[in-house]
Amino acid sequence: MESNSLGAFLKSRRDRVTPADVGLRTYGTARRVPGLRREELAQLAGVSAGYYTRLEQDQAGTASAQVLDSLARVLLLNADETAHLHNLARRPAVPRMVRPRPERPHARVLTLLRSLGESVPAIVWGRRGDVLAWNRTGHALFAEHLDFAAPDEPSRRPSNARLFFLDPHTREQYRNREELARAHVAYLRLASGRYPTDGRLAELIGELVMHSPEFASLWARVEVADCTTGPMHLRHPVVGDLEVDYQVWLQPDSPDHRLEIYTPQNAASADALRLLAAGAVGGTVDRAGTLPALDVPATPHPGGAG
């Protein structure tokens, strides 16, 4: 069974739901499966055991939205997992991979990015996590060792996932690495369901599975999440340790693209971002932490993120 198929996803979620989770009594009998049996899930979802078995074996063809929602209810899926279930059900049995044209951020997204100035780090990500644009503070926060102009050329665009899992320069930059690694993989799993014929995305996932044991291990867990907010604890080579919240602004005109901003969690982190912003707009930032003369106000913490 293909690892990113409807059947594989159903089985992975069935294994995680115990009879007690859905109110079934087992009377102390020995069980050979870690979660629900197929016939138990089928009965609770209101479908025949034979039909559900064919779904899990990817032999049932298409499933109705009603059936999928019923399965999602029994499997206790959240909104992201339910969306992924529906995406997989619509996925062609043998997707014909294509290589999409290079992504171009919408003009209004770029206008919004410019309007933020440099007081808050900001990055525009594409559907595969490529950097489509960034301000100088966002560049300084995450990838100052790369050319600032790289996103302007599709062949040189930095890949968030490749940087996180494969680039030795940035591997130790994240102090809450385990949490963020799971978020990276969960988002790519969700994206793979949304864009099943995207050959570039399939190549990226294959490369990461081949070259990063960390990624391969997490990919096998079949976790799914959209990851629009959360904490990020960084170890920056110039300004030291800082804690920020990332927040994604989804773009109605270009839903594949995500404008992500980073706001400080505390006063020390606000000072660190102010230092980076000052250097980004013409000052210099040294490793001793000397603040340039330019004064850039700190962005207030939004409160509920993360």
Phi and psi in degrees as GROMACS dihedral restraints (atoms count N, CA, C in turn):
[ dihedral_restraints ]
;  ai    aj    ak    al  type     phi  dphi    fc
    3     4     5     6     1   -62.8    20    10
    4     5     6     7     1   136.6    20    10
    6     7     8     9     1   -69.1    20    10
    7     8     9    10     1   -16.5    20    10
    9    10    11    12     1  -115.4    20    10
   10    11    12    13     1    32.8    20    10
   12    13    14    15     1   -96.3    20    10
   13    14    15    16     1   168.4    20    10
   15    16    17    18     1   -59.2    20    10
   16    17    18    19     1   -44.9    20    10
   18    19    20    21     1   -61.8    20    10
   19    20    21    22     1   -43.3    20    10
   21    22    23    24     1   -63.2    20    10
   22    23    24    25     1   -39.7    20    10
   24    25    26    27     1   -67.8    20    10
   25    26    27    28     1   -43.5    20    10
   27    28    29    30     1   -59.1    20    10
   28    29    30    31     1   -45.3    20    10
   30    31    32    33     1   -64.2    20    10
   31    32    33    34     1   -40.9    20    10
   33    34    35    36     1   -62.6    20    10
   34    35    36    37     1   -35.6    20    10
   36    37    38    39     1   -80.3    20    10
   37    38    39    40     1   -33.3    20    10
   39    40    41    42     1   -62.4    20    10
   40    41    42    43     1   -38.1    20    10
   42    43    44    45     1   -65.0    20    10
   43    44    45    46     1   -21.6    20    10
   45    46    47    48     1   -93.7    20    10
   46    47    48    49     1    -8.6    20    10
   48    49    50    51     1  -102.9    20    10
   49    50    51    52     1   119.7    20    10
   51    52    53    54     1   -88.2    20    10
   52    53    54    55     1   158.3    20    10
   54    55    56    57     1   -54.4    20    10
   55    56    57    58     1   -38.8    20    10
   57    58    59    60     1   -63.0    20    10
   58    59    60    61     1   -32.0    20    10
   60    61    62    63     1   -61.5    20    10
   61    62    63    64     1   -29.5    20    10
   63    64    65    66     1  -115.4    20    10
   64    65    66    67     1    16.2    20    10
   66    67    68    69     1    80.8    20    10
   67    68    69    70     1    19.4    20    10
   69    70    71    72     1   -90.2    20    10
   70    71    72    73     1   141.6    20    10
   72    73    74    75     1   -98.3    20    10
   73    74    75    76     1   136.8    20    10
   75    76    77    78     1  -108.2    20    10
   76    77    78    79     1    -9.8    20    10
   78    79    80    81     1    56.0    20    10
   79    80    81    82     1    29.2    20    10
   81    82    83    84     1    74.0    20    10
   82    83    84    85     1    10.3    20    10
   84    85    86    87     1   -75.9    20    10
   85    86    87    88     1   148.9    20    10
   87    88    89    90     1   -69.8    20    10
   88    89    90    91     1   142.3    20    10
   90    91    92    93     1  -124.0    20    10
   91    92    93    94     1   142.5    20    10
   93    94    95    96     1   -98.0    20    10
   94    95    96    97     1    -1.9    20    10
   96    97    98    99     1  -121.4    20    10
   97    98    99   100     1   149.6    20    10
   99   100   101   102     1   -71.5    20    10
  100   101   102   103     1   -24.6    20    10
  102   103   104   105     1  -125.5    20    10
  103   104   105   106     1  -136.5    20    10
  105   106   107   108     1   -75.7    20    10
  106   107   108   109     1   149.0    20    10
  108   109   110   111     1   -77.1    20    10
  109   110   111   112     1   157.1    20    10
  111   112   113   114     1   -57.8    20    10
  112   113   114   115     1   -44.5    20    10
  114   115   116   117     1   -67.4    20    10
  115   116   117   118     1   -30.6    20    10
  117   118   119   120     1   -67.0    20    10
  118   119   120   121     1   -45.8    20    10
  120   121   122   123     1   -63.3    20    10
  121   122   123   124     1   -43.2    20    10
  123   124   125   126     1   -60.7    20    10
  124   125   126   127     1   -44.7    20    10
  126   127   128   129     1   -63.2    20    10
  127   128   129   130     1   -44.0    20    10
  129   130   131   132     1   -66.0    20    10
  130   131   132   133     1   -31.8    20    10
  132   133   134   135     1   -87.2    20    10
  133   134   135   136     1    -8.5    20    10
  135   136   137   138     1    78.7    20    10
  136   137   138   139     1    30.5    20    10
  138   139   140   141     1  -126.4    20    10
  139   140   141   142     1   163.9    20    10
  141   142   143   144     1   -73.7    20    10
  142   143   144   145     1   151.7    20    10
  144   145   146   147     1   -62.6    20    10
  145   146   147   148     1   -37.0    20    10
  147   148   149   150     1   -65.3    20    10
  148   149   150   151     1   -41.7    20    10
  150   151   152   153     1   -65.2    20    10
  151   152   153   154     1   -44.7    20    10
  153   154   155   156     1   -62.0    20    10
  154   155   156   157     1   -40.7    20    10
  156   157   158   159     1   -59.3    20    10
  157   158   159   160     1   -41.6    20    10
  159   160   161   162     1   -65.3    20    10
  160   161   162   163     1   -36.7    20    10
  162   163   164   165     1   -60.0    20    10
  163   164   165   166     1   -45.7    20    10
  165   166   167   168     1   -70.0    20    10
  166   167   168   169     1   -22.1    20    10
  168   169   170   171     1   -96.2    20    10
  169   170   171   172     1     8.4    20    10
  171   172   173   174     1    57.1    20    10
  172   173   174   175     1    40.7    20    10
  174   175   176   177     1  -124.4    20    10
  175   176   177   178     1    10.5    20    10
  177   178   179   180     1  -102.3    20    10
  178   179   180   181     1     1.3    20    10
  180   181   182   183     1    72.6    20    10
  181   182   183   184     1  -144.2    20    10
  183   184   185   186     1   -82.9    20    10
  184   185   186   187     1   151.8    20    10
  186   187   188   189     1  -116.8    20    10
  187   188   189   190     1   144.0    20    10
  189   190   191   192     1   -72.2    20    10
  190   191   192   193     1   158.5    20    10
  192   193   194   195     1   -61.2    20    10
  193   194   195   196     1   -35.0    20    10
  195   196   197   198     1   -64.3    20    10
  196   197   198   199     1   -43.9    20    10
  198   199   200   201     1   -63.9    20    10
  199   200   201   202     1   -43.8    20    10
  201   202   203   204     1   -62.9    20    10
  202   203   204   205     1   -42.8    20    10
  204   205   206   207     1   -64.8    20    10
  205   206   207   208     1   -36.1    20    10
  207   208   209   210     1   -66.2    20    10
  208   209   210   211     1   -42.7    20    10
  210   211   212   213     1   -63.9    20    10
  211   212   213   214     1   -42.2    20    10
  213   214   215   216     1   -60.3    20    10
  214   215   216   217     1   -38.9    20    10
  216   217   218   219     1   -63.7    20    10
  217   218   219   220     1   -46.7    20    10
  219   220   221   222     1   -68.6    20    10
  220   221   222   223     1   -36.4    20    10
  222   223   224   225     1   -81.4    20    10
  223   224   225   226     1     0.6    20    10
  225   226   227   228     1    60.5    20    10
  226   227   228   229     1    40.4    20    10
  228   229   230   231     1   -76.9    20    10
  229   230   231   232     1   144.2    20    10
  231   232   233   234     1   -83.6    20    10
  232   233   234   235     1  -177.6    20    10
  234   235   236   237     1   -62.7    20    10
  235   236   237   238     1   -42.2    20    10
  237   238   239   240     1   -66.0    20    10
  238   239   240   241     1   -42.1    20    10
  240   241   242   243     1   -66.5    20    10
  241   242   243   244     1   -37.6    20    10
  243   244   245   246     1   -65.5    20    10
  244   245   246   247     1   -42.8    20    10
  246   247   248   249     1   -60.5    20    10
  247   248   249   250     1   -40.3    20    10
  249   250   251   252     1   -65.0    20    10
  250   251   252   253     1   -39.7    20    10
  252   253   254   255     1   -58.7    20    10
  253   254   255   256     1   -46.2    20    10
  255   256   257   258     1   -65.6    20    10
  256   257   258   259     1   -38.9    20    10
  258   259   260   261     1   -61.8    20    10
  259   260   261   262     1   -43.3    20    10
  261   262   263   264     1   -65.9    20    10
  262   263   264   265     1   -34.6    20    10
  264   265   266   267     1   -67.3    20    10
  265   266   267   268     1   -29.1    20    10
  267   268   269   270     1   -86.3    20    10
  268   269   270   271     1    -8.7    20    10
  270   271   272   273     1   -68.3    20    10
  271   272   273   274     1   134.8    20    10
  273   274   275   276     1   -59.2    20    10
  274   275   276   277     1   147.4    20    10
  276   277   278   279     1   -57.8    20    10
  277   278   279   280     1   -41.9    20    10
  279   280   281   282     1  -127.4    20    10
  280   281   282   283     1    88.5    20    10
  282   283   284   285     1   -58.9    20    10
  283   284   285   286     1   135.1    20    10
  285   286   287   288     1   -90.8    20    10
  286   287   288   289     1   108.5    20    10
  288   289   290   291     1   -72.3    20    10
  289   290   291   292     1   139.4    20    10
  291   292   293   294     1  -127.4    20    10
  292   293   294   295     1   161.2    20    10
  294   295   296   297     1  -108.2    20    10
  295   296   297   298     1    99.6    20    10
  297   298   299   300     1   -61.0    20    10
  298   299   300   301     1   155.7    20    10
  300   301   302   303     1   -64.1    20    10
  301   302   303   304     1   155.6    20    10
  303   304   305   306     1   -54.8    20    10
  304   305   306   307     1   139.7    20    10
  306   307   308   309     1   -72.2    20    10
  307   308   309   310     1   147.2    20    10
  309   310   311   312     1  -128.9    20    10
  310   311   312   313     1   121.6    20    10
  312   313   314   315     1   -65.8    20    10
  313   314   315   316     1   143.5    20    10
  315   316   317   318     1   -64.3    20    10
  316   317   318   319     1   145.0    20    10
  318   319   320   321     1   -57.7    20    10
  319   320   321   322     1   -36.2    20    10
  321   322   323   324     1   -68.9    20    10
  322   323   324   325     1   -30.8    20    10
  324   325   326   327     1   -66.8    20    10
  325   326   327   328     1   -41.3    20    10
  327   328   329   330     1   -67.2    20    10
  328   329   330   331     1   -36.6    20    10
  330   331   332   333     1   -63.3    20    10
  331   332   333   334     1   -42.0    20    10
  333   334   335   336     1   -64.2    20    10
  334   335   336   337     1   -41.1    20    10
  336   337   338   339     1   -60.1    20    10
  337   338   339   340     1   -45.6    20    10
  339   340   341   342     1   -65.6    20    10
  340   341   342   343     1   -33.7    20    10
  342   343   344   345     1   -67.6    20    10
  343   344   345   346     1   -20.7    20    10
  345   346   347   348     1   -72.7    20    10
  346   347   348   349     1   -18.2    20    10
  348   349   350   351     1    67.6    20    10
  349   350   351   352     1  -144.7    20    10
  351   352   353   354     1  -118.5    20    10
  352   353   354   355     1     4.6    20    10
  354   355   356   357     1   -74.4    20    10
  355   356   357   358     1   -17.6    20    10
  357   358   359   360     1  -131.7    20    10
  358   359   360   361     1   129.4    20    10
  360   361   362   363     1   -63.9    20    10
  361   362   363   364     1   139.2    20    10
  363   364   365   366     1  -150.3    20    10
  364   365   366   367     1   142.9    20    10
  366   367   368   369     1  -140.0    20    10
  367   368   369   370     1   140.0    20    10
  369   370   371   372     1  -100.7    20    10
  370   371   372   373     1   118.6    20    10
  372   373   374   375     1  -102.7    20    10
  373   374   375   376     1   144.5    20    10
  375   376   377   378     1   -87.0    20    10
  376   377   378   379     1  -176.9    20    10
  378   379   380   381     1   -63.4    20    10
  379   380   381   382     1   -28.6    20    10
  381   382   383   384     1   -98.3    20    10
  382   383   384   385     1     7.2    20    10
  384   385   386   387     1    84.5    20    10
  385   386   387   388     1    19.9    20    10
  387   388   389   390     1   -80.8    20    10
  388   389   390   391     1   147.0    20    10
  390   391   392   393     1   -77.5    20    10
  391   392   393   394     1   113.6    20    10
  393   394   395   396     1   -89.6    20    10
  394   395   396   397     1   -27.1    20    10
  396   397   398   399     1  -169.3    20    10
  397   398   399   400     1   156.6    20    10
  399   400   401   402     1  -156.2    20    10
  400   401   402   403     1   156.2    20    10
  402   403   404   405     1   -87.5    20    10
  403   404   405   406     1   172.8    20    10
  405   406   407   408     1   -68.5    20    10
  406   407   408   409     1   -29.3    20    10
  408   409   410   411     1   -72.0    20    10
  409   410   411   412     1   -38.1    20    10
  411   412   413   414     1   -62.4    20    10
  412   413   414   415     1   -41.8    20    10
  414   415   416   417     1   -61.7    20    10
  415   416   417   418     1   -44.4    20    10
  417   418   419   420     1   -67.6    20    10
  418   419   420   421     1   -31.5    20    10
  420   421   422   423     1   -72.3    20    10
  421   422   423   424     1   -38.4    20    10
  423   424   425   426     1  -112.7    20    10
  424   425   426   427     1   -31.6    20    10
  426   427   428   429     1  -151.8    20    10
  427   428   429   430     1    50.7    20    10
  429   430   431   432     1   -65.3    20    10
  430   431   432   433     1   -18.1    20    10
  432   433   434   435     1   -75.9    20    10
  433   434   435   436     1    -8.2    20    10
  435   436   437   438     1  -100.9    20    10
  436   437   438   439     1   159.6    20    10
  438   439   440   441     1   -67.4    20    10
  439   440   441   442     1   128.6    20    10
  441   442   443   444     1   -59.0    20    10
  442   443   444   445     1   -33.7    20    10
  444   445   446   447     1   -82.4    20    10
  445   446   447   448     1    -0.5    20    10
  447   448   449   450     1   -56.2    20    10
  448   449   450   451     1   -39.6    20    10
  450   451   452   453     1   -61.8    20    10
  451   452   453   454     1   -18.3    20    10
  453   454   455   456     1   -70.8    20    10
  454   455   456   457     1   -18.8    20    10
  456   457   458   459     1  -115.9    20    10
  457   458   459   460     1   113.6    20    10
  459   460   461   462     1   -51.7    20    10
  460   461   462   463     1   -35.2    20    10
  462   463   464   465     1   -72.1    20    10
  463   464   465   466     1   -15.7    20    10
  465   466   467   468     1  -112.1    20    10
  466   467   468   469     1     4.9    20    10
  468   469   470   471     1   -62.6    20    10
  469   470   471   472     1   129.1    20    10
  471   472   473   474     1   -65.8    20    10
  472   473   474   475     1   142.1    20    10
  474   475   476   477     1  -103.8    20    10
  475   476   477   478     1   122.7    20    10
  477   478   479   480     1   -56.5    20    10
  478   479   480   481     1   -46.6    20    10
  480   481   482   483     1   -67.0    20    10
  481   482   483   484     1   -41.4    20    10
  483   484   485   486     1   -65.0    20    10
  484   485   486   487     1   -40.8    20    10
  486   487   488   489     1   -61.5    20    10
  487   488   489   490     1   -45.6    20    10
  489   490   491   492     1   -66.9    20    10
  490   491   492   493     1   -43.9    20    10
  492   493   494   495     1   -97.4    20    10
  493   494   495   496     1   -24.0    20    10
  495   496   497   498     1  -119.4    20    10
  496   497   498   499     1   -19.5    20    10
  498   499   500   501     1   -87.7    20    10
  499   500   501   502     1   114.1    20    10
  501   502   503   504     1   -63.1    20    10
  502   503   504   505     1   -24.2    20    10
  504   505   506   507     1   -67.6    20    10
  505   506   507   508     1   -31.6    20    10
  507   508   509   510     1  -108.2    20    10
  508   509   510   511     1    -3.4    20    10
  510   511   512   513     1   -57.6    20    10
  511   512   513   514     1   -41.0    20    10
  513   514   515   516     1   -94.1    20    10
  514   515   516   517     1    10.9    20    10
  516   517   518   519     1   -75.8    20    10
  517   518   519   520     1   -21.6    20    10
  519   520   521   522     1  -106.3    20    10
  520   521   522   523     1   118.8    20    10
  522   523   524   525     1   -80.8    20    10
  523   524   525   526     1   -26.8    20    10
  525   526   527   528     1  -102.4    20    10
  526   527   528   529     1    51.2    20    10
  528   529   530   531     1   -59.9    20    10
  529   530   531   532     1   -42.1    20    10
  531   532   533   534     1   -60.6    20    10
  532   533   534   535     1   -44.6    20    10
  534   535   536   537     1   -62.7    20    10
  535   536   537   538     1   -44.5    20    10
  537   538   539   540     1   -71.3    20    10
  538   539   540   541     1   -34.0    20    10
  540   541   542   543     1   -61.9    20    10
  541   542   543   544     1   -43.1    20    10
  543   544   545   546     1   -62.8    20    10
  544   545   546   547     1   -38.1    20    10
  546   547   548   549     1   -65.8    20    10
  547   548   549   550     1   -43.6    20    10
  549   550   551   552     1   -56.8    20    10
  550   551   552   553     1   -50.0    20    10
  552   553   554   555     1   -68.3    20    10
  553   554   555   556     1   -40.4    20    10
  555   556   557   558     1   -62.9    20    10
  556   557   558   559     1   -38.3    20    10
  558   559   560   561     1   -68.7    20    10
  559   560   561   562     1   -41.6    20    10
  561   562   563   564     1   -64.3    20    10
  562   563   564   565     1   -34.6    20    10
  564   565   566   567     1   -62.7    20    10
  565   566   567   568     1   -44.4    20    10
  567   568   569   570     1   -62.7    20    10
  568   569   570   571     1   -44.3    20    10
  570   571   572   573     1   -62.9    20    10
  571   572   573   574     1   -36.3    20    10
  573   574   575   576     1   -64.8    20    10
  574   575   576   577     1   -29.6    20    10
  576   577   578   579     1   -76.6    20    10
  577   578   579   580     1   -35.5    20    10
  579   580   581   582     1   -69.2    20    10
  580   581   582   583     1   -36.4    20    10
  582   583   584   585     1  -125.8    20    10
  583   584   585   586     1    67.4    20    10
  585   586   587   588     1   -68.1    20    10
  586   587   588   589     1   -17.6    20    10
  588   589   590   591     1  -104.2    20    10
  589   590   591   592     1     7.4    20    10
  591   592   593   594     1   -76.2    20    10
  592   593   594   595     1   102.5    20    10
  594   595   596   597     1   -64.4    20    10
  595   596   597   598     1   -33.8    20    10
  597   598   599   600     1   -66.4    20    10
  598   599   600   601     1   -38.8    20    10
  600   601   602   603     1   -66.8    20    10
  601   602   603   604     1   -42.7    20    10
  603   604   605   606     1   -62.0    20    10
  604   605   606   607     1   -39.5    20    10
  606   607   608   609     1   -64.7    20    10
  607   608   609   610     1   -41.2    20    10
  609   610   611   612     1   -61.2    20    10
  610   611   612   613     1   -47.9    20    10
  612   613   614   615     1   -63.4    20    10
  613   614   615   616     1   -42.3    20    10
  615   616   617   618     1   -61.4    20    10
  616   617   618   619     1   -42.2    20    10
  618   619   620   621     1   -61.4    20    10
  619   620   621   622     1   -43.4    20    10
  621   622   623   624     1   -68.2    20    10
  622   623   624   625     1   -39.7    20    10
  624   625   626   627     1   -62.8    20    10
  625   626   627   628     1   -39.4    20    10
  627   628   629   630     1   -71.9    20    10
  628   629   630   631     1   -37.7    20    10
  630   631   632   633     1  -109.2    20    10
  631   632   633   634     1    -7.1    20    10
  633   634   635   636     1  -128.4    20    10
  634   635   636   637     1   102.7    20    10
  636   637   638   639     1   -57.3    20    10
  637   638   639   640     1   -33.4    20    10
  639   640   641   642     1   -61.3    20    10
  640   641   642   643     1   -48.2    20    10
  642   643   644   645     1   -63.5    20    10
  643   644   645   646     1   -45.6    20    10
  645   646   647   648     1   -59.7    20    10
  646   647   648   649     1   -40.6    20    10
  648   649   650   651     1   -64.2    20    10
  649   650   651   652     1   -43.8    20    10
  651   652   653   654     1   -70.6    20    10
  652   653   654   655     1   -36.4    20    10
  654   655   656   657     1   -61.3    20    10
  655   656   657   658     1   -35.8    20    10
  657   658   659   660     1   -68.0    20    10
  658   659   660   661     1   -15.3    20    10
  660   661   662   663     1   -81.2    20    10
  661   662   663   664     1   -11.7    20    10
  663   664   665   666     1    56.7    20    10
  664   665   666   667     1    43.1    20    10
  666   667   668   669     1   -86.7    20    10
  667   668   669   670     1   146.9    20    10
  669   670   671   672     1  -133.1    20    10
  670   671   672   673     1   129.2    20    10
  672   673   674   675     1  -162.2    20    10
  673   674   675   676     1   151.1    20    10
  675   676   677   678     1   -86.4    20    10
  676   677   678   679     1   -27.6    20    10
  678   679   680   681     1    56.9    20    10
  679   680   681   682     1    64.7    20    10
  681   682   683   684     1   -96.8    20    10
  682   683   684   685     1   -17.0    20    10
  684   685   686   687     1  -144.7    20    10
  685   686   687   688     1   156.5    20    10
  687   688   689   690     1   164.3    20    10
  688   689   690   691     1   169.9    20    10
  690   691   692   693     1   -87.5    20    10
  691   692   693   694     1   150.5    20    10
  693   694   695   696     1  -138.2    20    10
  694   695   696   697     1   117.5    20    10
  696   697   698   699     1  -106.7    20    10
  697   698   699   700     1   114.5    20    10
  699   700   701   702     1  -109.1    20    10
  700   701   702   703     1   153.6    20    10
  702   703   704   705     1  -120.7    20    10
  703   704   705   706     1    92.1    20    10
  705   706   707   708     1   -85.3    20    10
  706   707   708   709     1   138.0    20    10
  708   709   710   711     1   -66.3    20    10
  709   710   711   712     1   -17.4    20    10
  711   712   713   714     1  -109.1    20    10
  712   713   714   715     1   -50.2    20    10
  714   715   716   717     1   -99.5    20    10
  715   716   717   718     1     1.1    20    10
  717   718   719   720     1    82.3    20    10
  718   719   720   721     1  -158.2    20    10
  720   721   722   723     1   -72.5    20    10
  721   722   723   724     1   138.8    20    10
  723   724   725   726     1  -152.6    20    10
  724   725   726   727     1   157.3    20    10
  726   727   728   729     1  -123.4    20    10
  727   728   729   730     1   127.3    20    10
  729   730   731   732     1  -130.8    20    10
  730   731   732   733     1   162.0    20    10
  732   733   734   735     1  -105.5    20    10
  733   734   735   736     1   133.7    20    10
  735   736   737   738     1   -96.3    20    10
  736   737   738   739     1   142.2    20    10
  738   739   740   741     1  -138.4    20    10
  739   740   741   742     1   129.4    20    10
  741   742   743   744     1   -99.2    20    10
  742   743   744   745     1   130.5    20    10
  744   745   746   747     1  -102.6    20    10
  745   746   747   748     1   110.3    20    10
  747   748   749   750     1   -76.8    20    10
  748   749   750   751     1   146.7    20    10
  750   751   752   753     1  -110.7    20    10
  751   752   753   754     1   109.9    20    10
  753   754   755   756     1   -57.9    20    10
  754   755   756   757     1   -36.0    20    10
  756   757   758   759     1   -75.8    20    10
  757   758   759   760     1   -20.0    20    10
  759   760   761   762     1  -145.6    20    10
  760   761   762   763     1    77.6    20    10
  762   763   764   765     1   -63.3    20    10
  763   764   765   766     1   -17.5    20    10
  765   766   767   768     1   -72.8    20    10
  766   767   768   769     1   -16.5    20    10
  768   769   770   771     1  -107.1    20    10
  769   770   771   772     1   146.8    20    10
  771   772   773   774     1  -133.3    20    10
  772   773   774   775     1   122.7    20    10
  774   775   776   777     1   -91.4    20    10
  775   776   777   778     1   116.5    20    10
  777   778   779   780     1  -112.5    20    10
  778   779   780   781     1   130.3    20    10
  780   781   782   783     1  -117.8    20    10
  781   782   783   784     1   160.0    20    10
  783   784   785   786     1  -130.5    20    10
  784   785   786   787     1   119.0    20    10
  786   787   788   789     1  -118.4    20    10
  787   788   789   790     1   146.3    20    10
  789   790   791   792     1   -73.6    20    10
  790   791   792   793     1   147.7    20    10
  792   793   794   795     1   -91.2    20    10
  793   794   795   796     1   -16.0    20    10
  795   796   797   798     1  -155.0    20    10
  796   797   798   799     1   173.3    20    10
  798   799   800   801     1   -64.2    20    10
  799   800   801   802     1   -39.8    20    10
  801   802   803   804     1   -63.6    20    10
  802   803   804   805     1   -40.1    20    10
  804   805   806   807     1   -69.2    20    10
  805   806   807   808     1   -34.7    20    10
  807   808   809   810     1   -62.6    20    10
  808   809   810   811     1   -41.1    20    10
  810   811   812   813     1   -63.5    20    10
  811   812   813   814     1   -40.5    20    10
  813   814   815   816     1   -63.7    20    10
  814   815   816   817     1   -42.7    20    10
  816   817   818   819     1   -67.1    20    10
  817   818   819   820     1   -36.6    20    10
  819   820   821   822     1   -63.0    20    10
  820   821   822   823     1   -39.1    20    10
  822   823   824   825     1   -63.4    20    10
  823   824   825   826     1   -45.3    20    10
  825   826   827   828     1   -64.2    20    10
  826   827   828   829     1   -42.4    20    10
  828   829   830   831     1   -62.5    20    10
  829   830   831   832     1   -41.5    20    10
  831   832   833   834     1   -62.7    20    10
  832   833   834   835     1   -43.6    20    10
  834   835   836   837     1   -66.5    20    10
  835   836   837   838     1   -34.7    20    10
  837   838   839   840     1   -67.3    20    10
  838   839   840   841     1   -27.7    20    10
  840   841   842   843     1  -101.6    20    10
  841   842   843   844     1    21.2    20    10
  843   844   845   846     1   131.1    20    10
  844   845   846   847     1   -12.4    20    10
  846   847   848   849     1   -85.7    20    10
  847   848   849   850     1  -169.9    20    10
  849   850   851   852     1  -126.7    20    10
  850   851   852   853     1   141.9    20    10
  852   853   854   855     1  -117.4    20    10
  853   854   855   856     1   121.3    20    10
  855   856   857   858     1  -106.4    20    10
  856   857   858   859     1   167.1    20    10
  858   859   860   861     1   -71.4    20    10
  859   860   861   862     1   -11.5    20    10
  861   862   863   864     1   -82.9    20    10
  862   863   864   865     1    -6.6    20    10
  864   865   866   867     1    82.0    20    10
  865   866   867   868     1    27.1    20    10
  867   868   869   870     1   -72.5    20    10
  868   869   870   871     1   125.2    20    10
  870   871   872   873     1   -81.9    20    10
  871   872   873   874     1   125.7    20    10
  873   874   875   876     1   -64.0    20    10
  874   875   876   877     1   168.6    20    10
  876   877   878   879     1   -66.7    20    10
  877   878   879   880     1   -30.4    20    10
  879   880   881   882     1   -64.4    20    10
  880   881   882   883     1   132.7    20    10
  882   883   884   885     1  -107.2    20    10
  883   884   885   886     1   116.1    20    10
  885   886   887   888     1  -113.5    20    10
  886   887   888   889     1   123.4    20    10
  888   889   890   891     1   -64.3    20    10
  889   890   891   892     1   144.2    20    10
  891   892   893   894     1   -73.0    20    10
  892   893   894   895     1   147.0    20    10
  894   895   896   897     1   -82.5    20    10
  895   896   897   898     1   127.1    20    10
  897   898   899   900     1   -65.7    20    10
  898   899   900   901     1   148.8    20    10
  900   901   902   903     1   -69.9    20    10
  901   902   903   904     1   134.0    20    10
  903   904   905   906     1   -74.8    20    10
  904   905   906   907     1   -15.5    20    10
  906   907   908   909     1   101.7    20    10
  907   908   909   910     1   -76.6    20    10
  909   910   911   912     1   -88.0    20    10
  910   911   912   913     1    -8.2    20    10
  912   913   914   915     1   -67.4    20    10
  913   914   915   916     1   147.7    20    10
